[in-house]
C-alpha cells in the first residue's frame, strides 16, 4: 500500500499563511487525483481542494482565491498553499490520493492540524 507523509501544519494568526505538503510513497502504480480535505471540530469532513493528474484544480467555494493546490508528479507530492487564513479554516487537514490499481485505490494521510487564531 501507499504511505502518505504530511507536513506544514501549525498555528498561525488570521491573515497569515501556511504551506502543506504530502508525499506519497510505497506504490509502483500511478497516481490519479490528489488533494486535501479538512474536518473542523463538530463538522463533517469536507473537500478543500483537489488536483487531477493533468493539473486541473478544484476548490471548495470557501477557499477559492485564498488557497492554491499544486503537485509534483516526479516526487509524488501534493502541496496546498494557504493564504489569508481565517479562523474558520481551523481544522485537521487530510491528504488524499487516488491510485491506479485494483482493489483499494483511495488513501488518506493521518492528518495535520491547522489552527488560525489570535
C-alpha positions, 0 to 999 in steps of 0.5 A: 500500500501507499504511505502518505507523509504530511507536513506544514501544519501549525498555528498561525494568526488570521491573515497569515499563511501556511504551506502543506505538503504530502508525499506519497510513497510505497506504490509502483502504480500511478497516481490519479487525483490528489488533494486535501480535505479538512474536518473542523471540530463538530463538522463533517469532513469536507473537500478543500481542494483537489488536483487531477493528474493533468493539473486541473484544480478544484476548490471548495467555494470557501477557499477559492482565491485564498488557497492554491493546490499544486503537485509534483508528479516526479516526487509524488507530492501534493502541496496546498498553499494557504493564504489569508487564513481565517479562523474558520479554516481551523481544522485537521487537514487530510491528504488524499490520493487516488491510485491506479490499481485494483482493489483499494485505490483511495488513501488518506494521510493521518492528518495535520492540524491547522489552527488560525487564531489570535 
